[in-house]
Amino acid sequence: MRIHTIRFLSIASLLLPVLISAQTLSVQLRVRESRLFGLSGERYGKLELSNQNRTAPITSENVNGGKFYYFIFRPVGEWAVDAGFVKDEIPKLTLRQDLSTLQIAWKGEITSDSAGTLLLVGFPKEFKLYEPFIVQFRLADSTVQGTFVIPQEYWPSYPLLMDAFKSTEQALSEKRYRDGIAGCERALRTEGFQIFRQVIQFRDRRTENFERFHDQNLYLLAEVIGSGKRTLKEKIAQLDQIRPTFQFVLDSLPNPTLNISSSDSSVKRLLDHATIAVTRVSTLRDSLQRALDEQNVRWISESSSTGKNGDHYQTMIEVLAFALSSVDFADTTNTVLSKIVLRMDLRERLAKSDIEESYTTFIRKCTERLQHQGPLFPPEFLNNLAKDTASFALPYYSMLKAINDYYSGSYTSALEQIATIFRTCYESELSVRFDQMRILINLRQGRSRPEAMRLLDEAAAAENAGNNQTATERYSEAMRISPDFAYAAYRWGKFFERTGDFFRAQTFYEQAYQADTLYFSAYRDAFSLYHRSANYKAMIDVLMHAIDHGNDFWEINFNLGIAYMGELDLARAIKQFERALELNPKSYQANVQLGQAHQTAKNYQKAREYFFRAIKIDPFRADAVDFLKRLDELQKNAR
């Protein structure tokens, strides 16, 4: 069979974004052979690319928008399409691509326009419009054919491709490089764009966006380095913003999913530059941070000797004592300082004094020293604090020295400092913390009972799980194998107190402080339980036992004064409050209690004297002022 081929040649350029909407998309075929004796001659027809509504001009949207790919068949010359031709001849029109041949799947009605009659036909979308295909017409003894090559502006997704090019071009021109990179990557991943040769251009444009982005931030880095007006903090903040941009280039420029390798020449060159930039930013930032840290904490280590930061220094030292004593001393990992608990009122004082940053920096530097197995504090800090210790109401030097000694393993020195703390400290919250440190030191110095400690841990785990029966068994077993182990007795006493069995709790608190006569917490908790039931005689016995065994401390004497007040033994109460005041003359509570004791004894002048002393110590607390007002009212009514 003879096949006659007519090739359709498109004059359209495939370079974006040239449009060729003026191109006529058609192929002309012979649809009838010449007949003998000249009864009739050859006929030709033309097949034109169209759309389901024969809308002009044709575009990618309307060509690809229907159920089929639509073409117009129209006669060439002086003949017309009629029903017979549609019935008998038009089915001979087929499309072929690769090894597939497609028949007409849909035919419209015969119609006409200014050029003559025409017929709209549709072919299944089983062939690829973006690849060449052959139009064939079967004659009696031959087949004629023509090749269709559809220009790319009619291919599927062409408008979206154009939008992607414009969007990335605009992002580049507007210096929105991250947006440009993202747009290029979306285009490279869009399946519908892979049919276009130009999609490769998005790779180059992506690299260009990365390069411009890198250079933009390199300029910002130069500005930071050269600026003499920005503070250290401002420069660090800017470097923190710049560094991730270079890291972004390093992390994101090579992309295996887009087949972009780090070994590509243009990519490798930019990666080398970004690596240098990251190193430069990190080195500079570390240097500036060290300078800022030194600037933030130098005044803390220098103490208030310069006279410039007296109030701030007082606040800082107090906050540091509360903060660093809140850590779990049983946890000796290097990250222990991350577990600090600080009361809200102390945080508010830091904020009010505008020294939060100094506090945070100081704590961070302490943690860094611990991580490198160094001392918690710089040497000059404790040395200067020791010179200033008399200016504080509480033994903050001893507290911070004890913490430093504890983490450096100087347990004997730490125990000496703890004894000093107990002697003058009127903050029970702090005393409790350092008593726990004392217990842990005793355990670390070999006074623990390994088997008993294991049972205590199991008891605590059972209690936390809500299994008090198992906890009781473990506490009981620990006491059975170590009856003189003060820590075990105290822990069991706390268990009984938590479960509401106060009589048994009291028994084991007593056993704890008898086994360890310096067990400050055991004395305190025994006193507190008796205080709940107003058993003043028992309170006195507990505290006298403490004093007789070397615990002549502020809190012991103060609480003994409270017990004597409950017994209405005013003379002994005054004596104990005076002893507490002797141990710490800056105690607000001791002055108030002495005022109340003298007022009860009708020694109004003395009472007034102590109330005034308390007000001088802390003018902002209301207790002493209220008592003074009542005293005035009492004296007024007595006249």
Secondary structure, 3 states (H helix, E strand, C coil): CEEEEEECCCCCCCCCCCCCCCCCCEEEEEEECCCHHHCCCCEEEEEEECCCCCCCCCCHHHHCCCCCEEEEEEEECCCCCCHHHHHHHHHHEEEEECCEEECCCEEEEEEEECCEEEEEEEECCCCCCCCCEEEEEECCCEEEEEEECCCHHHCCCHHHHHHHHHHHHHHHHCCCHHHHHHHHHHHHHCHHHCCCHHHHHHHHHHHHHHHHHHHHHHHHHHHHHHCCCCCHHHHHHHHHHHHHHHHHHHHHCCEHHHCECCCCHHHHHHHHHHHHHHHHHHHHHHHHHHHHHHHHHHHHHCCCCCCCCHHHHHHHHHHHHHHHCCCCCCCCCCCHHHHCCCCHHHHHHHHHHCCHHHHHHHHHHHHHHHHCCCCCCCHHHHHHHHHHHHHCCCCHHHHHHHHHHHHHCCHHHHHHHHHHHHHHCCCHHHHHHHHHHHHHHHHHHHHCCHHHHHHHHHHHHHHHCCCHHHHHHHHHHHHHHCCCCHHHHHHHHHHHHHCCCHHHHHHHHHHHHHHCCCCHHHHHHHHHHHHHCCCHHHHHHHHHHHHHCCCCCHHHHHHHHHHHHHCCCHHHHHHHHHHHHHHCCCCHHHHHHHHHHHHHCCCHHHHHHHHHHHHHHCCCCCHHHHHHHHHHHHHHHHC
